[in-house]
Amino acid sequence: MKKGVSFLVAVALMALASSLASASDPSPLQDTCVAIAEPKNAVFVNGKFCKNPNLTKAEDFFYSGLDKPGNVSNPVGSAVTQVNVAQIAGLNTLGISAVRIDYAPYGQNPPHTHPRATEILTVLEGTLLVGFVTSNPENRLFTKVLNKGDVFVFPIGLIHFQFNIGHTNAVAIAGLSSQNPGVITIANAVFGSDPAINPDFLARAFQLDKNVIKNLQSRFWYDNN
């Protein structure tokens, strides 16, 4: 009986480990898989075709320009410079990417989620108020004021944000645990979807007047990515 219970526990633990292992990009089964658009003589892996390893070069793993500030003259006062598999083809199958985020004074990176990645953010300049909200039903808010050199983690899939509370520009850099983490900006997705979500539905969901919803849907929702 004890052996049977021990076996079931071992199986359960293996299943849990397997589910955790698949929670991010799958591990590569070769040294490199440089993404290419041309499928001829290539292998399809992680949504990209792999270049012949014999044709891989250093430039496939290189990106220049993360030192240049993004344009923060926009409605949200921030700009995200992405460095993912679209910019560095060699990131394909490696399960990692990066971003630079520039903030104007009082600029923000609005509430959003990354459906495929955990994010670790480091402040290079300025002072940021950051936070994330846990899932239902608790919806707990974890928030912190970060200064230069401080690091904060946003767990995968959770709504999070950054707000520059300083009088000067701020800069942060972040690593994400996916070659293509994706981003869903909450306001853009809900009120700026194409086609628009039925305003009667949103009015009830948000417990707002239908005209308020229509006004929100009529606005231009800026994408800072």
N, C-alpha and C positions, 0 to 999 in steps of 0.2 A: 504493500500500500504506500509506504513511504517513498519507495523508488518511483512509483507512478506519479505521486505528487511532485517529487523532485524533477521528473521528466517534464511535466506540464509547466512548472515554474521556469525551467530552462528554455522551453519553447516560447513561452510568453516573453521572456527577456530577449530572446533572439528576434522575435517579431518586433518588439519595441525598438531594439537597436537598428533593425532594418528600416523601420519607419523614420527614425531620426536621421539615418544616413541618407535617405532620399529626400530630406527636407530642403536641400539646396541642390545646386547643379551637380550632376553625376560626375564621378571622378573619371579622368581620362585613362584610356587603356594604352596610350602611347605617349612618347615624349612631347610631341607637338601636333597640333591640328590647325594650322593657319587657315583662316576662313577665306574662301574665294567665291566669286560670283559665278564663275564658269564651271559647270558640272562635269565637263569632259574629263575622263580619267580621274575622277575624284570620288571621295566617300562622303556621304551625308551624315554629319554628326552634330547634335545640339542645334539643329536649325540652320546649319551652315555646311557648305561643302569644304572638305579639307584639301589643301594644296598637297601635292606630292612632296613628302619630306625632303627629298633630294633637291627640291627647288626652293626650299625655305631659306630666307636670308635675315640678317639682323634687323633690317627695316620693318619686318613683319611684327617685331616686338617693341617698336619705338613710336613715341609721340612727342612732338615739340609744341610748346605754346601754353602750358599750364601756368606759366609765370605771368601771362597777360590777363589783366582784369576784364571781367565781363561788363557789358553795358547795363548799368542799373537805372538808367533813365526810363523807367516804365511804371505802370500802375502799382506793382507790388514792391518796387524798389530793390529787386535782387536779380541775379543772373546765375544760372547753373551751367558750368562748362563740363560736359560729360566726356569721360575717357572709358568707353566700354568696347565691346567687340566691333562696333561700327567704326571706331577710330583706330584701334589696335587689333588687327586681324588675328594676331597670335594669341589673343586672350581666349579664343574659342576653345571650349572644354575645360578651361582652367578655373572657372568658378570665382572670378574676382574682377572688380572694376573700380574706378575712382571718379570723383567729381571735385571741381573747385566751385565754391559758392561765394559770390561777392554780394555785399549788402550796402546799400546807401544808408545814411543815418535814418533810423527808424524804419528801415526796409525790412521785409519779412520774406521767408520762404514759407508760403501758406500751408495750412494743414494738408498733408498728403500721405500716401502709403507707397511702399515698394513691395509688390506682391511676391517677389522672388528673392528678397535679400534682407539681411540684417545690415545695419549701417553703423560705422564707428566714425565719429566726427571729431576733428581737432581744430581748435581756434588758432589761427595764425596771427590775426590782428583784430583788436576791438573787443567788445563785450556783447555776448549774445544771451538772450533768454530762450532756453530750449525746453522741449517737453514732448512726452508721448502719452497716449491714453490707452489703457488696457481694454480688452474685449468685454462684451456684455456677460453678465449683468452688472459687474462692478463699475466699469468705466472709470477706473482710478486714473487720476492725472499725476504723472511724475514730472516734475519740472526743476530746472536748475539754472542759475546764472553762471555762465562760463566766461572766463577771461583768457588772455593769450596763454597758450600752452595747455589749456584744459581739454579733456577728452570726455565724450559722452556717447553712449550706445543707444541706438533705436532698434528694438527687436523686430524681426521680420514680420511684415504685414500690418503692423500697428500704425495708427494715425499719429503723425508727429509734425513738429514745426520748429522754426527758428525765427527769432525776432531780434533785430539789432537795437538795443536799448541805449546805445552810446550816441554821442554827438558827432562822431567821425565814421568814416567807412570801416567796414569789418570784412574779414576774409577767413574762410574756413576751407579745409580740405577733408574729404571723407572717403573711406574705403567701403565697398559693398560686396557682399558674399555671393555675387553672381556676375557672370560675364555680360548679362543683360537684365538688370534688376527690375526694369519697368518703373513707371511712376503714375499714380492716379491722384491728381489734385482734386480734393473733395468737391469744392465749389464748381470747378470746371466740369466735372463728371456729372454732377447732379443737375446744375442749372444751365450748363452749356452743351448738353448732349445733342447728338445729331442722328435721328430727329429728336425733337424735344420730348421729354417725359410728360405725360398728361398732367396739366396743372391741377386738376381736381385731385388726383392721387397725391401729388406733392403737398397740396394744401392740407390734406388730412394727415399725411405723414409728419409734417412739420408743425401742424396745428397753427397754421397761418391763414390769413385771408387769401383767396384765390388771386386777387389783384396784386398782392405782394409777390406771390410766386411768379406771375406773368411779368412783373417789373424786373425781377431777378433774372428771368430767362431772356429778357430783351437786352440785357447788358452784354458787353464784350468781356469775356473771361480770359485774361492774359495768361499765357503759358511761359514761364520763365526758364524753361529747359531748352 
